[in-house]
Amino acid sequence: MEKIKISKSQKPKSGSLLLIGIPGPGLIGTLSLTYIIHSLKMDYFGEIQNSPSSVIFVDNGQIIGPIRIYKKENIFAILSDIPIDYELSLGFTESILDFVKKNGIETIVFLSGIHVSEKKPENLKTYGLVTNENMDRVLYENDIPKFLSGVISGPESSIITYLKNADIPMLILLTECNFFFPDPESAMHMIQTLSKILKADIDLTDFKKQIDFLRLHNRQLMEETLSVIQQEREQPSIPPQIYK
């Protein structure tokens, strides 16, 4: 994994925030962050180059990579449309940290999902986990229950561990979801939670209209993501989840 490729320079701003969404359980990170980028009208800022890549995207005549950076004011977002496997996780995280230091980012927010044996759509929860006790107030102010006991595994656990050890304050948001299938309903709950933290009014009307499309359109990405997660030497008999 190579270092960040930046499309333009950025003078560090106080209070800058970085959102990270990669394919994981229920595709919560990618589904929710994609919509947030669209809703906030964030601008394409650069990309992380990974070599080799089997996917490129063309947007408005411009060739862009599968792991992209977006920005609006003091909010940055790193969005991946490909699973980050174990081999790439360290290089991916080093690239993030390099970007964080160069742009004066003070807080990282990592978006993901957590398996529950019986998901209740009418009573979904997004849990929070912080690496700095000073960030507990973010959970309190936004009525986010703390993730007290459970397991996070797969490449995401490696990325979170590297970021935690870098002493950058980080908030990890985990929404209850279906582990094995794209879960737009749970992603919508993540969007609502994050909108409160960002103090942004995000209209979910368009997202609700696309739920069936998102579920079908992202099946292949979900299969690729599960394949990466299952590369662990000893695969648990059930997906990592909250202990009850």
N, C-alpha and C positions, 0 to 999 in steps of 0.2 A: 504494500500500500504506500503510495507516494504521498508527499506533503500536499497541503491544500493548494489548489490553484485559484487565485483570486482574480476576479475580472477588473477590479479597481481598488484603489487604496482606501482605507477607512481610518479617520482620526478617532482614537478611542473616546467614548462618551461615558460619563458617570452613570452607573446604574444599568448598564447594558445586560440583557438577558438572552440566553441561548436556549431554544427549544430543540429537542432531538426526537425524531420519530423514525424507527426502523421496523422492518417486518418482524413480527413476533406473535405471541398468542392472540388469536382473533384479528390480527392485523390492526390492532387498536392504534398503535403509534402512527402508522402510515395513513390510515383512513382519516383519523382526526386531524393530524397536522396538515395533510393535503387540503382539507376544507378550511382550516384556519388560515393558511397561506392565501387561499383564494378569497376568503371573506375579508381579510384585512388588506387585501390588494398589496401584498408584499412583493418587492422587486427581486428579480433574479440577481444574485450578487457574485456567485462564483461556483466552484465545484470541488469535490474531492476526487482525484483521479485514482482509479484502481486498475491494476494491470495484471492479467488481461481482463477486458470486460466484454461480455457477450451481448451487451445491450447498449444502445445509444438512443437518444430521443431527439426529435426535430421539433422545435417550437418556433413558429413564426419565421421559418427559414433558417433558424440557428441550430447548430448541432450542440447538444448538451449531454452531459454524462448522467448516469443513473443515481449518483449521490450529489445532491445539489444544495446550495446555500441561498437563502432568501433573507431579505432585510426590509424593515420599515422602522424608521426612527431608531430607537435604541433596542429593538427586538430583532434578533437573528433567529433563523431556523435552519437546521440541517435535516434534510429529508432524503431517505434512501428508498429506492424502488426495487432494490435487490436485497436478498438476505445477506447479513454479515456473518460469515462462518467463523469457526474458531481460528483458522489460519490468518484471517484478515482482521480479527478483532483488535489485536494489539496495535497494528499499524493504523487502523481506523481511529482508535482512541488517541494515539499520539498526534494524529492530524488534528483532531478536535482540540486537544490541549494547546497545540501550536497556534491554532486559530484564536482560541480563548485569550492567550497571552498577548497576541498581536493586536487584538481589538478591545482590550480592556474590559472583557466580559466579567461580571461579578457573580452571576448566578447561572447554574445550569438546571434545566427542567427536562427530565427524561420521561417520555410517555410510553406506557405499555399496558398490558393486560395481565390478569391473574385468573386462573381457572377456579371455578366453583362447581361443586357437584350438582347443585340445583340452582340454576340462575332464575331469579325472579324479575322479569322485565319491569314490573311496576315498582320495584324497590331496589334498583341497582345502586351500588355504592362504588365510589372511587376512593381508594385508600392512599395515604401519603406516607412517604419515608424520607427522612432528612439526614444529611451527613453532618450537619452543624446545628447544634441546639438553638442557635439564634433564629433558625428558620421555623422553629415550632410555631411561632406566631402566625406564619402564613397558613398553616393548617387550622389554627384556632380561629383566625379572622374569616376563613372561608368555609367553616364547618366541615372540614375534611377529616374523617376518622384516621387515626394513625395505624399504620400496618404494624401490628405488634408481634405476630407469630406466623411463620409460614416458610415457604421455600421459593426462591427464584433461581432458575437454572438455565442452561443453554448459553449461547454466545452473549446474550444480554447480561448474564451474571458476570462474565469476564469484563465486559465494557464498564459496567457499574463499579466493579472492584477497582479497575484502573483509575477511573474518575474519582472515586472516593479517596484513594490514596494520594491524589494530587492536591488535596487541600483546597479545592474549589468548592464553595458551598453548592450543594446539589439537592434538588427536590425530585423524588421519584414518585410519579403518579401511576397507580395500578387500578384499572377498572375491571370489575368482575365481568367475565366473558366466557363464551364458548371457545375452548382452546383450539379445536380442530377445524373450525370454519370461519370465514370472514364474518365479523359480527358488527355490522353497521349500527345496530341499536345501542350496543355498549360504547362504540366510538362516539355516538351522539352524546352520551352521558359524559364522556371525557371532554368533549368540546364545551359542554355547559360548565363543567368544573373549571377548565382552564380559562374560560371567558371571565369568570369571577375573579380569578387571580390577576388576569391582565386588565381587569376593569374595562373590558371591551364588550360592546353590544353585538353579538354574533347571531344573525338571523338563521335559523335552522330550516327554513321552509324548503330551500333547494335541496338540502341534504335529505330531508324526509321523502322528497319526490324520487330520489335516486336510490333508495335503500335496496330494492330488488335488483337493480342494475349493478350496484356495488358488490352485492353478494355473489352474483354470477360472474361478473367481470374479473373478480380477484381470486377466483378459485385456483387458478394455476400458481399464482404467487403464494397462496396459502400452502399448496402442496410442496412448493420449493422450500418454503420456510420450515415446514415440518421436517422435511428431509435433512435440513441443516441442523435443526434442534436435536434430531435423533442420531447425530453423529457422536454423541457422548459414548464413552466406553461402557458405561453401565446405565442403560436407559431405565428410569423408574417404571413401575407397572402402571402408574397413573400420572397424569400431568402434575407438575408442581402446583400447589394451591395453598390457600389459607388453611391453617389448622383450626378446626372447630372444637 
